[in-house]
Amino acid sequence: MIGDYKNKGLILLKKGQKGIIHAIFSRFGLMLLFLALQVFILFSIFQWFEKFLPHILGGTMFFTLIMVLYLLNTRMNPTGKMTWLIVIMLFPVFGVLLFLYTQSDIGHRALKKRIDKIIADTKERIPQSEQVIKGLSEENQRVAALAHYLYRGGCHPVYGKTSVTYFPLGEEKFEEMLKQLEKAKHFIFLEYFIVDEGIMWGRILEILAKKAAKGVDVRLMYDGTCEFALLPKDYPKRLKALGIRCKVFAPVSPFVSTCYNYRDHRKILVIDGHTAFNGGVNLADEYINKKSKFGHWKDTAIMLKGEGVKSFTLMFLQMWGINEKEDETEGFLSFSSFPVEEARGYVIPYGDCPLDNDKLGERVYIDILNRAVSYVHIMTPYLILDGEMENALKFAAERGVEVILLLPGIPDKSVPYALAKTHYASLLESGVKIYEYTPGFVHGKVFVSDFSEAVVGTINLDYRSLYHHFECATYLYGTDCIEEIERDFQSTLLKSREVTRKTLSKEKWSLKLMGYVMKGIAPLM
């Protein structure tokens, strides 16, 4: 019998023991043991090769030269090339073997094949409305060109007749989520990176269980790293007992695999095909400030109603259908989206897949920076930039555009925080303004520009989001909420400290050293 119980009106399913003995013999302990054993074996093999280096030094140097020439001629990002060049030059045998191992794509070839197939099969499920794209072209041809690129890279049409509500805090999104979930009649789809039991998930789960009992199709998908760290292995079975279908995306296994790069970092909630939520807010108490880990948690989200919701329905079903035989997209897309006739502007919900060559997330951000005339205001928790993104930020500022970066004042991780600092001096020199949120941690992922366009979603300014994760976001043009997004940015700015050359010179030497040392391998993190 599943150990579900009521606590303050919340449904909680997680049970477990704590302590050293439990940790050692738990799934976590065994997983670490298997991984440690594999790492030991790999290093033993590498050391065995090292013994022969004095005898084959010439051959090693020649082989290293070949690898360097190969790297210089690949289509890899220049910053990634530099990292691998450093690794291979410092550790010729180990570096080459590690490079070949990561490039072999062990662990995700089958995943890539399934994703390519389902995207190809469903790419034309939502045709682009000629009337909508024509209207956008008449208003702004450069934005229409961006829309053309997004539709080319996947089934990401531009929509009208979609209302957008902006939430400047996770608490506000949570409150509205509960209201909308109560209205569900046909289906509820949830896809989140993190699910952790507590007040937030307990309230949501209570509604989901009630709706499932009434025949609503309730499905939940979360990332395997979340399941490994926060939830029991049999959590899907426990949810099944409540009538909720649950899947874990890429569960963590005890075998070393390159698939650990490809995490599902998306946050999507779709209700009946007419209401969707997107943004940075996961399903855990820190996101609604019921738990304080790093001071006040500043996050953002949006709610869509109308035509644009179809894209989030499709995105969810594409991920859900990776290991399904039946294609369900057509049936669920047939539900009415109830177009909002009076809604102004255009929306483009889009997803970014790490298994193709199109870096949609980064290119949308760079396109906004390159087209900006007055300002680009950016909220992001992490700043680990490749050369292309850093140059775009600097070039926009050097053109006279007001570029402001709003980052955490209290970091959640020391290494990304130190890496962000390594970019500050160069950005400040070009005129980019940088602020840090004094009360706590900024987790929102927001671009807003020129009083006319914005992006709200899950895509951070770091290698994880831009290159290694499954992500999603919503591009907005001319929608009513853009003014509100800018007002929220300005309000948050008032609670933040400005970073200057003077404040930068006072940073701890240990933090600077960590950033300088880790920068060489930042793309591998």
Residue, then its C-alpha position, 0 to 999 in steps of 0.5 A: m500500500i502506498g504511504d500517502y497521507k494528509n498533512k495540513g490539507l496537503i497530499l504528500l507521498k514521499k517517505g524515507q529514512k535519514g542517516i549515514i547508514h541509509a545514505i550508504f545503502s540507498r539508491f543515492g549511495l549505490m549510484l555513487l558507488f557505481l559511478a566511482l567504480q567506473v571513474f576508477i577503472l577509466f583513470s586506471i586505463f588512462q594511467w596505463f597509457e601514460k606509462f608508455l608516453p616516454h616511448i611514444l612522445g613523438g607519436t603523441m605530439f603528432f597525434t595531438l597536432i592532428m587533434v588540434l587541427y581537427l578541432l580548429n576545423t570543426r563546427m563547434n562553438p569557438t569557446g568550446k574549441m578553446t576549452w578542448l584545446i586546453v584539455i588536450m594540450l595539458f593531458p594529451v592521452f586523457g584529453v583525447l580519449l575524453f574528447l572522443y568519448t564525449q563526441s561519441d554521444i554514448g547514451h543519447r543516440a537513441l534519444k536523438k533518433r526518437i526526438d528527430k522522428i517525433i519532431a519530423d512527424t509532428k512538424e506540420r501539426i500546427p500550420q502557420s496562419e498566412q493572415v497572422i504572418k502577413g499582419l506581423s510583416e506589415e507591422n515589423q518586417r525584422v520581427a517577421a524575419l525572426a518568426h520565419y526563423l523560429y518556424r523553420g527551426g521547428c513547429h513554432p508559429v507566430y500567433g495573434k488572438t492570445s492574451v498574456t498575463y505576466f507574473p513578477l513573482g512565483e507566488e503570484k503564478f502559484e495563486e493563479m495556477l491553482k485557480q486555473l487547475e480547478k477549472a480543468k475539464h479535459f486534460i492537464f499536462l505538467e512538464y517541470f525540471i524540479v518537483d519537490e514536496g511541500i506546500m506548493w506541490g502539495r496544494i497542486l497535487e491535491i487538485l490533480a488527484k481530485k481532477a484525475a478522480k473525475g476523469v481528467d487526463v492528468r500527466l506529469m513529466y519531470d527531469g531525472t536529476c530532480e527525481f534522483a535528488l528529491l523524490p523516491k524512485d517509485y514516485p511515478k507508481r505512487l502518482k499512478a495510484l492517484g490516477i496521475r500518469c507520470k514519466v521521468f525524463a532521462p532518469v539518472s543511471p549508475f552508468v557513465s553516459t553523455c546523456y547527463n548533458y541533455r536535461d529537461h529544463r522546461k517548465i510547462l503547464v497546459i490546461d485543456g488546450h486553452t491555458a498555458f503557463n511558462g517561465g522560470v518557476n518550478l514546483a518547489d517551495e523556494y520558488i514561492n518564498k515558502k522556503s528561504k535558501f538564498g534570501h528572497w527568490k525573485d522569479t517570473a512567469i507568464m500565462l497564455k490564453g488563446e491560440g498560442v497555447k497550441s504550441f505548448t500542447l504540442m511541445f509537451l506531447q512531443m516530449w511525452g511521446i518519445n517512448e510512445k507508439e501512438d501519436e496523440t498530438e492531433g487529438f489533443l490539438s483539436f481541443s478549442s483554444f478559445p481565441v481571445e479576439e481583443a488580445r493585442g500583439y503577437v506571441i511565439p512559444y518555442g522550444d530549444c533542443p540540444l540535439d540539433n544544430d539550431k541554438l534557437g535560445e541564443r539566436v533569439y536573444i542575439d537577434i533582440l540585441n542586434r535590433a535594439v535601438s533604445y534599450v535591452h533589459i535582461m534578468t538572468p540567474y547565471l552569466i557564463l557567456d560564449g564569445e558570440m553572446e558576449n560580443a552581442l551584449k557589448f556591441a549593443a552597448e557600444r551602439g548606444v543601446e542601454v544594456i542592463l544585466l540584473l543578476p543575483g546578489i546572493p548566489d545559489k552556486s559559488v562556481p557559476y557566480a565566480l564565472a559570471k564575475t569574469h565577464y564583468a570587466s569586459l562588459l563594463e568597459s563596453g558600457v553594459k550596466i550590471y546590477e545585483y539583486t540585494p535581497g536575494f536570488v534572481h531566477g527569472k529569465v527575461f529579455v525586454s526591449d524598446f517597449s515593444e518586445a520581450v522573452v519570458g521562459t526557462i533559458n539562462l545565459d549559460y552553457r547549460s541552457l544555451y547548449h545542453h538543455f531542453e528549454c522553452a520560452t515565449y517571444l512577445y511582440g506588441t502585447d499589453c504585458i510588455e509595459e508591465i515586464e519593464r515596470d517590474f524590471q525597474s522596480t527590481l532594479l531599485k532593490s539592487r546594487e550597481v556593479t562598478r570598476k570600484t566594487l569589482s576591485k573589492e571582490k574577494w581574491s578567492l572568488k576571482l581565482m576560482g573564476y579564472v581557473m574554472k573559465g577554461i572548462a566552463p563549456l564542459m560544466 
